[in-house]
Amino acid sequence: MSTGSSTIENLSPISASEWSYERAAHLLERAGFGGTPKDIERLARLSPDEAVASLVDYKQIDTSHLPAFEESGFWEPSFKDFPVSRPAATELAERTGEAMGVRVKPAGDRPLQPVTNRFFYWLRATVLETRRLAFWWLDRMVRTNRPLEEKMTLFWHGHFATSEEKLRDYRKIELQLKALREGATGNFGDLLVAIAKDPAMLVFLDAAQNVKGAPNENFGREVMELFTMGVGNYSEDDIREAARAFTGWGNDDLTFIVDPDKHDTGIKRFLGHEGNFAGEDILRIILEQKQTATYIASKLYRFLVRDQISPDFAEKLGNLLRDNGYEIAPFLRTIFLSEDFYSEASVGTHIKSPTELLVSTYRKLGLHVLPGIPDPHTVCKTLGQILLYPPTVAGWGEGRSWITPGLLFERANFAREVMFPNIIEFRDPNHNPGGEVRRVNRNIIAGMEITAATLEDGAAPSNTAGIQETFNTRYASLIGYSEALRKLKPLPRAAAQFNLTDVVTEAGATTTAEAVDVLLRQLLRVPLAPPAREALVKTLTEQLGTAELAPAETYLEHPLRSVAHLIMSSPQFQLA
């Protein structure tokens, strides 16, 4: 592999003679999530152009084997105008006699309890369904024969970041995911317009509050700062004028609408242009800016290739994207064939995000379905990346932010859970509503009156005498969780099915040294130092009681998994 300085920031294509197993492995890591040696060998047998085309030109590949997301059935039309808070729900019910399709009780205790129960039901249901949606997406990443499609969908999810925490509607998240996937390697301008009109983005950035005479600047600011140009390439006046152009944009549930009565039809002055601009005009002008192409191209490059690029090279990348009319696929084709992509500075230098770590682990082990043990949501939450819940509108930090001593330890724990899943102690975390709800549930089952059952521990039941509640929030939380869990479709909860004995045997290994080399080839793209490899060989030999595999054939699996756990706990396993 050429590693000279001439390859750095060089977009010239590599030659067929430079193509190799190692370069095919690198391509599959970055344009997907890695794979088994057999997957890599298939790519390596192609020419560089054919290998890149097999990943970039994915729309011709059939994906009918990939299951569609199957909803639990939580949604009802009465949730369309879901109240912004519990007080808003109960105040609406007091004023009108009903909320969310549920009427206030005409008599009896706690007349607002059904409405409060309904409010908490949807809050719990949409969170649980969003977890199922994230599980489905991770499963799709593991299963897919179009890995670049899902890799780019992941990129755009971090770029156009919206979170269920504010949306409180899994359907809008699912719709946005579909838009990101459909535009993953298409035209950036088309994707920008689609996301600007996407209900999830409109709700997340407060489009409903952006009206003539009182423009809300959230979207106008973020579309330039985070989505297109970056900080410092526009003025505060540009933000205000852009916000005016987007006034009236909103959604009717899952449909984009423009309310003419809320739209400012006055003249706007934006980035040196003047006119009666609408939102589409603002996006068009932004796309005309040279900085937009440079910003997007650089961000794509840092995600797919490496963090450090010079300002001159960033401008060169931007020109490449602009020259292709913002078409992403030709841009990626040039990148994936370039000398720079395969240079020493680019290979084995990308720190895997938690999502990439989880998916690449399973794909390298040859899995074709996402295991439910360990729980993917719990793993990703522990490691710092919960899909569909980016921490801010800026997405995740990426790179070195994924690695601290504590997080490296937790990554090793994930490796252990893959190799030795704790099936005996496993309890589905989706069925755990938390200690408070469990406490109230125990009290209710024990026959306690609702108010007494929901008091803080230590409060005397006699303290409830004379209390007149119109509703009880803790009891509503219990009922909401109970109803949501009753309807929730279960996730598959099986451990990963793979056999390392078969892996080393099929590779022809006969000694512990050869077995370790097979596992290293299976799992790592960055080689271990010789002393580390020798330590693994020694460990396997000691656990088997022999350096020959044949005498240990009947008990080989557990020691092999122990060694695989050590490999996966190494810093090298965190790199792609």
Buried (B, 14 or more C-beta within 10 A) or exposed (E): EEEEEEBBBBBEBBEEEBBBBBBBBBBBBBBBBBBBBEBBEBBBEBEBBEBBBBBBBBEEEEEEEBEEBEBBEBBEEBBEEBBEEBEEBBBBBBEEEBBBEBEBBEEEBBBBBBBBBBBBBBBBBBBBBBBBBBBBBBBBBBBBBBBBBBBBBBBBBBBBBBBBBBBBBBBBBBBBBEBBBBBBBBBBBEBBBBBBBBBBBBBBBEBBEBBBEEBBBBBBBBBBBBBBBBEEBBEEEBBBBBBBBBBBBBBEEBEBBBBEEBBBEEEBBBBEBEEEBBBBBBBBBBBEBEBBBBBBBBBBBBBBBBBEBEEEBBBBBBBBBBEBEBBBBBBBBBBBBBBBBBBBBBBBBBBBBBBBBBBBBBBBBBBEBBBBBBBBBBBBBBBBBBBBBBBEBEBBBBBEEBBEEEBBEBBBBBBBBBBEBEEEEBEBEBEEBEEEBEBBBEBBEEEBEBBBBBBEEEEEEEEBEEEEBBBBBBBBBBBBBBBBBEEBEEBEBEBBEBBBBEBBBEBEBEBBBBBBBBBBBBBBBBEBEEEBBEBBBBBBBEBBEBBEBEEBEEEBBEBBBBBBBBBBBBEBBBBB
